[in-house]
Amino acid sequence: MMRTGVGSVAVVIAASLLPPTTASGSGGRRAFYLAVHPRQCLIATSSTGKHPFLVPCSNSKHNFEVYALGHGGWGHNGPPPYKTALAAARSICVAAFQRLTGHAMASTQGWNVSWPDPGSESARYGDKIVCN
């Protein structure tokens, strides 16, 4: 199961440089949730699982915009307990938001974060943090 923490509303920050692609109903191609990059926009639902659709940010159906990547500090050994990992991720994502926008996140904005599950994902991606 993908580990994720969620704020109240997805943050809208960057425009995507991705060209339009095609996929069933979304106008995008699938990507593994930890292989995304800043300035990419995603359509992610429970049915897309760990492989959301990458779409241009001009696609009004997108519900996530990747604005930063970071490292949680636990290396390739698997994440710490959820609350500990979420606290580290919050610090990384909120600081990145402020650095990118020049101001603190408003109470009407929110954020989403993902990090690798223990096992093969942690072995490959380590402590990667994806801020949306």
C-alpha contacts under 8 A as a table, 3 or more apart, distances in Angstrom:
res1	aa1	res2	aa2	distance
1	M	117	D	6.78
2	M	50	K	6.88
2	M	114	S	7.23
2	M	115	W	7.40
2	M	116	P	6.88
2	M	117	D	5.95
3	R	114	S	5.72
3	R	115	W	5.85
3	R	116	P	6.75
3	R	117	D	6.24
4	T	112	N	6.97
4	T	113	V	5.31
4	T	114	S	4.41
4	T	115	W	6.67
5	G	86	L	6.42
5	G	112	N	5.58
5	G	113	V	5.22
5	G	114	S	6.73
6	V	110	G	7.45
6	V	111	W	5.86
6	V	112	N	4.30
6	V	113	V	6.49
7	G	10	A	7.24
7	G	109	Q	7.67
7	G	110	G	4.22
7	G	111	W	4.52
7	G	112	N	5.74
8	S	108	T	7.39
8	S	109	Q	6.47
8	S	110	G	4.64
8	S	111	W	6.94
9	V	108	T	7.16
9	V	109	Q	5.28
9	V	110	G	4.35
9	V	111	W	6.43
10	A	63	N	6.75
10	A	64	F	6.04
10	A	65	E	7.63
10	A	109	Q	6.85
10	A	110	G	5.42
10	A	111	W	5.38
10	A	112	N	6.69
10	A	132	N	6.80
11	V	64	F	7.37
11	V	65	E	6.93
11	V	109	Q	6.06
11	V	110	G	5.71
11	V	111	W	5.66
11	V	132	N	6.49
12	V	64	F	7.78
12	V	65	E	6.27
13	I	65	E	6.97
13	I	67	Y	6.52
13	I	101	T	7.98
14	A	39	R	5.30
14	A	57	C	7.95
14	A	65	E	7.10
14	A	66	V	7.96
14	A	67	Y	6.69
15	A	39	R	5.85
15	A	40	Q	7.61
15	A	56	P	7.94
15	A	57	C	5.61
15	A	58	S	7.64
16	S	39	R	4.83
16	S	40	Q	5.18
16	S	41	C	6.52
16	S	56	P	5.60
16	S	57	C	5.15
16	S	58	S	7.82
17	L	39	R	7.13
17	L	40	Q	7.46
17	L	56	P	7.15
18	L	40	Q	7.16
18	L	55	V	7.20
18	L	56	P	5.63
19	P	56	P	6.72
20	P	27	G	6.97
20	P	28	G	6.85
20	P	55	V	6.83
20	P	56	P	6.24
21	T	27	G	5.87
21	T	28	G	5.01
21	T	29	R	6.25
21	T	55	V	7.38
22	T	26	S	7.39
22	T	27	G	4.62
22	T	28	G	4.99
22	T	29	R	6.18
23	A	26	S	5.87
23	A	27	G	5.28
23	A	28	G	5.11
23	A	29	R	5.45
23	A	30	R	7.86
24	S	27	G	6.92
24	S	28	G	7.91
26	S	43	I	7.52
26	S	53	F	6.95
26	S	55	V	7.52
26	S	61	K	7.74
27	G	55	V	6.40
28	G	53	F	5.27
28	G	54	L	5.05
28	G	55	V	4.57
28	G	56	P	7.71
29	R	53	F	5.13
29	R	54	L	5.36
29	R	55	V	7.11
30	R	51	H	5.56
30	R	52	P	5.54
30	R	53	F	4.38
30	R	54	L	5.99
31	A	35	A	6.69
31	A	36	V	6.96
31	A	51	H	5.07
31	A	52	P	5.88
31	A	53	F	6.27
31	A	54	L	6.52
32	F	35	A	5.29
32	F	36	V	7.03
32	F	50	K	5.84
32	F	51	H	4.61
32	F	52	P	6.92
33	Y	36	V	6.06
33	Y	50	K	5.32
33	Y	51	H	5.72
33	Y	52	P	6.58
33	Y	114	S	7.91
34	L	114	S	7.64
34	L	115	W	7.29
34	L	116	P	7.24
34	L	125	Y	7.45
34	L	128	K	7.63
34	L	130	V	6.98
36	V	40	Q	6.89
36	V	66	V	7.48
36	V	130	V	7.91
37	H	40	Q	5.85
37	H	66	V	6.44
37	H	67	Y	7.97
37	H	68	A	7.66
37	H	69	L	7.38
38	P	65	E	7.73
38	P	66	V	4.76
38	P	67	Y	4.75
38	P	68	A	5.38
38	P	69	L	6.97
39	R	65	E	6.56
39	R	66	V	5.58
39	R	67	Y	5.85
40	Q	54	L	6.84
40	Q	55	V	7.42
40	Q	56	P	7.30
40	Q	57	C	7.13
40	Q	65	E	5.88
40	Q	66	V	5.51
40	Q	67	Y	7.88
41	C	54	L	5.80
41	C	55	V	5.58
41	C	56	P	6.14
41	C	57	C	5.25
41	C	62	H	6.20
41	C	63	N	7.55
41	C	64	F	5.66
41	C	65	E	4.36
41	C	66	V	6.25
42	L	52	P	6.11
42	L	53	F	5.40
42	L	54	L	4.69
42	L	55	V	5.77
42	L	62	H	5.31
42	L	63	N	6.20
42	L	64	F	5.10
42	L	65	E	6.29
42	L	66	V	7.98
43	I	52	P	5.63
43	I	53	F	5.07
43	I	54	L	6.63
43	I	55	V	7.14
43	I	61	K	6.71
43	I	62	H	4.66
43	I	63	N	5.47
43	I	64	F	6.57
44	A	47	S	7.91
44	A	48	T	5.85
44	A	49	G	7.35
44	A	51	H	7.77
44	A	52	P	4.65
44	A	53	F	6.58
44	A	62	H	7.80
44	A	63	N	6.77
44	A	64	F	7.30
45	T	48	T	5.25
45	T	49	G	6.67
45	T	52	P	7.31
46	S	49	G	5.35
48	T	51	H	5.52
48	T	52	P	5.21
48	T	53	F	7.63
49	G	52	P	6.69
55	V	59	N	6.47
55	V	62	H	6.99
56	P	59	N	5.48
57	C	60	S	7.33
57	C	62	H	6.77
57	C	65	E	7.54
59	N	62	H	5.95
62	H	65	E	7.70
64	F	132	N	5.70
65	E	132	N	5.12
66	V	130	V	6.99
66	V	131	C	5.75
66	V	132	N	4.32
67	Y	96	A	7.92
67	Y	97	F	7.56
67	Y	131	C	5.92
67	Y	132	N	5.72
68	A	93	C	6.99
68	A	96	A	6.43
68	A	97	F	7.93
68	A	130	V	6.32
68	A	131	C	5.14
68	A	132	N	7.26
69	L	128	K	7.01
69	L	129	I	5.50
69	L	130	V	4.82
69	L	131	C	6.01
70	G	92	I	6.59
70	G	93	C	7.92
70	G	128	K	5.84
70	G	129	I	4.82
70	G	130	V	6.66
70	G	131	C	7.92
71	H	127	D	5.14
71	H	128	K	4.70
71	H	129	I	5.37
72	G	75	G	7.58
72	G	85	A	6.97
72	G	88	A	5.89
72	G	89	A	6.29
72	G	92	I	7.87
72	G	127	D	5.04
72	G	128	K	6.41
72	G	129	I	6.26
73	G	127	D	6.20
74	W	77	N	6.61
74	W	78	G	6.98
74	W	79	P	6.22
74	W	80	P	7.19
74	W	126	G	7.63
74	W	127	D	5.74
75	G	78	G	7.16
75	G	126	G	5.08
75	G	127	D	5.08
76	H	122	S	5.28
76	H	123	A	5.22
76	H	124	R	7.52
76	H	125	Y	7.26
76	H	126	G	3.98
76	H	127	D	6.25
77	N	118	P	7.63
77	N	122	S	6.66
77	N	123	A	7.16
77	N	126	G	7.22
78	G	116	P	7.60
78	G	117	D	6.96
78	G	118	P	4.58
78	G	119	G	6.77
78	G	122	S	5.24
78	G	123	A	7.59
78	G	126	G	7.12
78	G	127	D	7.40
79	P	82	Y	7.66
79	P	85	A	6.45
79	P	116	P	7.47
79	P	117	D	7.24
79	P	118	P	6.46
79	P	122	S	7.63
79	P	127	D	6.97
80	P	84	T	6.12
80	P	85	A	5.76
81	P	84	T	5.47
81	P	85	A	6.27
82	Y	85	A	5.16
82	Y	86	L	5.95
83	K	86	L	5.06
83	K	87	A	6.14
84	T	87	A	5.21
84	T	88	A	6.42
85	A	88	A	5.20
85	A	89	A	6.09
86	L	89	A	4.96
86	L	90	R	5.92
87	A	90	R	5.11
87	A	91	S	6.31
88	A	91	S	5.27
88	A	92	I	6.37
89	A	92	I	5.07
89	A	93	C	6.01
89	A	113	V	6.87
89	A	129	I	6.56
90	R	93	C	5.22
90	R	94	V	5.80
90	R	113	V	7.90
91	S	94	V	5.52
91	S	95	A	6.00
92	I	95	A	5.38
92	I	96	A	6.11
93	C	96	A	5.04
93	C	97	F	6.14
93	C	111	W	7.62
93	C	113	V	7.62
93	C	131	C	5.55
94	V	97	F	5.08
94	V	98	Q	6.31
94	V	104	A	7.77
94	V	105	M	7.20
95	A	98	Q	5.16
95	A	99	R	6.10
96	A	99	R	4.99
96	A	100	L	6.04
97	F	100	L	5.21
97	F	101	T	6.01
97	F	102	G	7.91
97	F	103	H	7.81
97	F	104	A	7.27
97	F	105	M	6.99
98	Q	101	T	5.30
98	Q	102	G	5.18
98	Q	103	H	4.96
98	Q	104	A	5.09
98	Q	105	M	6.84
99	R	102	G	5.48
99	R	103	H	7.48
101	T	104	A	7.88
105	M	109	Q	6.24
105	M	110	G	7.47
106	A	109	Q	5.30
106	A	110	G	7.97
107	S	110	G	7.46
111	W	131	C	7.08
111	W	132	N	5.78
112	N	131	C	5.99
112	N	132	N	4.96
113	V	129	I	6.75
113	V	130	V	5.46
113	V	131	C	4.71
113	V	132	N	5.99
114	S	129	I	5.88
114	S	130	V	5.21
114	S	131	C	6.93
115	W	127	D	6.75
115	W	128	K	5.78
115	W	129	I	5.00
115	W	130	V	6.51
116	P	121	E	5.22
116	P	122	S	5.25
116	P	125	Y	6.58
116	P	126	G	7.08
116	P	127	D	6.87
116	P	128	K	6.87
116	P	129	I	7.98
117	D	120	S	7.80
117	D	121	E	5.63
117	D	122	S	5.99
118	P	121	E	6.29
118	P	122	S	5.23
118	P	123	A	7.84
119	G	122	S	5.46
119	G	123	A	6.13
120	S	123	A	4.90
120	S	124	R	6.18
121	E	124	R	5.23
121	E	125	Y	5.77
121	E	126	G	7.34
122	S	125	Y	5.20
122	S	126	G	4.52
122	S	127	D	6.77
123	A	126	G	5.71
125	Y	128	K	5.83
